[in-house]
Amino acid sequence: MKILKIIVLSLSALILFLGIALYIGVKTFDINRYRSQIINTISQQTGKQIEFGRISLDLSLTNGILINVADVVVKDAQLALTMPKISADIQILNLIRSREVSLTDFRVYGGELSYTDTAAGLKLQFAAPHTASLNGKVTANLSNREIHFKFQTENFDFNTLVTTKSLPIKAEGQIQFDFVGQGQTDQPRTLIGDGQITVKNGRIKDLNLLKCVLDQIAALPGLTDKLNAGLSAEYQQKIQNPDTVFDRLGSTIHLRDGAVLLPDIEVEADGFQIKANVQVTMEQTLSLTSGFYMTPDLSAAMIGAVNELSYLKNPNGQIAIPLSPYQGPLAKVKVFPNVGAIGVNVIKNRGKEEIKKAIFKALRISPAEEPNPPADSSAAGAQSVPGSSEQSNNPGAAIDHVLDSIFK
């Protein structure tokens, strides 16, 4: 027992001595003497021009070594990234044991990003104040160059993040971004990840998207005048508001095979909803499909003012306006109402209505025998079964079913 006690006390003293030595070493070690060598090594490993200012180290008994790096600059032919401050806790044991760099409580405070692709005609500029930060955890294996990362944003405000030179509109809102991923640092296409992006209190200044869409529906001449004459003041206000205010704006986000995917973008605003599917590749090409849907209450009011709009109504009671799909360079993206598809919908629905009237007249069926509209939206999407008693007792329902099959 006495020998065991001596061994335990000796080990305790040794650990305490190593801890004190490490603390003194960290406190007295001037890593900035090796700053040039560190910069050259990182630049060679990443293939980018790297610069940074003073480095400071501190010892944390729980998290390892706390490192702060000032004035970090990353550049290449297209990218220029400036970060006033980066901080992280480095797990020493993981580095010694498995050559794994583990950065916990990784934070980037503010910064500026400029990206230019001359061939694609694309130029993006972003700037975040020091109060905004990107937080997370990064683990990188120095042997196989495998990286795991997790990030989220804090205090990212859209109107301070995106400069006016990047977008032709003025936008506001708080951006919340959460993302988890992994891959090989030397093979960007192996990077995969999943996350969520949302914008709270979103607003586009001096632009009413609802009015813009209505103004471009050329398939219905005189639409604006009819709406002004037939809509109540409440609904006219939705169209005349100077700004677009978003109740909800968000999407899941995925990184696969070098492409960023946003498959379920949903935008909800006062009077309308937009649904979109977006894919952006590493080659700066964009694929976009989207649709514009007015709320059921606004749709009913607008159909009451302009009956022709009923031809654009979907089973959910919404005026549905297809938007033109786009596939091409990111810098040249344009989205506008798909007038051709709108015209086809109008012709199909108007044709169905006229054929139905002709059949009713030929069979001497009175309008009173037409099927009543369903009481709720769930019934609106349901179809009666061919040969059912409902169709047998109601010839109007049977005719509707046949025409729905023809005009799908």
Secondary structure, DSSP 8 states (H G I E B T S, - for coil): -HHHHHHHHHHHHHHHHHHHHHHHHHHH--GGGGHHHHHHHHHHHHTSEEE---EEEEEETTTEEEEEEEEEEEE-SSEEEEEEEEEEEE-HHHHHHHSEEEEEEEEEEEEEEEEEETTTTEEEEEEEEEEEEEEEEEEEETTT-EEEEEEEEESEEHHHHB-TTT-SSEEEEEEEEEEEEEEETTEEEEEEEEEEEEEEEEEEET--HHHHHHHT-TTSTTHHHHHHHHS-HHHHHHHH-SSEEEEEEEEEEEEETTEEEEEEEEEEETTEEEEEEEEEETTSEEEEEEEEEE-HHHHHHHHHH-GGGGGGB-TTS-BEEEB--EEEEGGG----B-HHHHHHHHHHHHHHHHHHHHHHHHTT--GGGS----SSHHHHT----TT-HHHHH-HHHHHHHHHHHHT-
